[in-house]
Amino acid sequence: MDWIDWRDQKWRDRADCTGAHPDMFFPPRGASTREAREICGGCMARADCFMFAMTFHQTLGIWGGYSTRERARIKREDRAEATYNMLLRLQPKVELWVS
């Protein structure tokens, strides 16, 4: 995996959750995470968000569309890099118009 300085959190600037209420991403146990996952689904920063959570051991909340339990399973199965690469492939493509 390419080296990324995760202390630089510029990825948050392009995250679709910017401005959303944080409670949506940190719901009480048993509450729905549907709205948070819908926001994450098309987010340009989804892969970076996921990898930030994995790198800094975020134990609560929805990060990159994954719950705490799902991230723990991915970590146990040592699939973080594969999941990150899959998210990069799935995220919306940015088209640049050059004149």
N, C-alpha and C positions, 0 to 999 in steps of 0.2 A: 504494500500500500504506500502511496506517496505520502511524504511527511507533510502534515498540516499542523500549523500552530493553533491549537484549539483555544488558546487564551484570547486570540483575535476572534471576536464573535460578530464580525460583520455579516455573517450569514443571517443573523437575527433581523437585520435591516430588510431583508427580502422575504422574511417569513410571513405567511398568510395569517398567522395568529397574532401578529402585532396589532395591538388595540383590542383584542378579544379579552373577555374577562378570564382571569387566571383560574377561577374555580372550575371552568369548563374542562381544563386540562388536569386538574387535581380534584376529581370528584370524590365524595365519600365512598367508602367501601360498598360495593353492590349497586351504585348509581350508574346510569348509562354513560357511556363514553362515545356514543354515536356522533354527537355534534363535533367533538374534538377530532375524531377520526375522519369525518367528512372534510374538515378544514385541512387536515394533514394530507389528505388524499391527493390533492392537486398542487401541493406547495412546492415551490422552487427550492426551498431550503430543507426539505424533508430528510434527505440523506445526511446532510451536515448536522441537523438536529439530532437524528438517531445516533450518529457517531459521537457527538458531544455527550449525550447521555451515557453511552457505553464507556467512553474514556474517563468521564468524571463520576462514574458509579452513581448516577441518579437513581435513587431507590423509590421515588414516588412520581406519579403522574404519567401522562401520555407524552411521549417524546418521539417525533418522527412517525407517529401513527401507531406506536407500540406501547402496550401497557407494561407496568412493572413486572408482572408475571411473564409476559412474552419476552421481554428483554433478558430476564434471568434465565429463561430456557435457552435463548440464543447463546448467551454467554456460557452456560453449562455445556452446550453442544459445540462451543468454539466456532460459531458461525458468524461472528460479528463482521468480519471483513467481507464475507460472501453476501451478507444481507446489505451492507453498505453499498457494494457494487451493484446489487440488484436494484436498490432504491435509486441510484444514480441513473440507471437505464430507464426506470419507470417515470422519473420526474419529467414534467413538461419541458419541452425544448424551447429555448429562446431563439427567435429568429431575428437576426440583425439585418436591417435594411441599409445597404451601402449605396450611396448615390454617386 
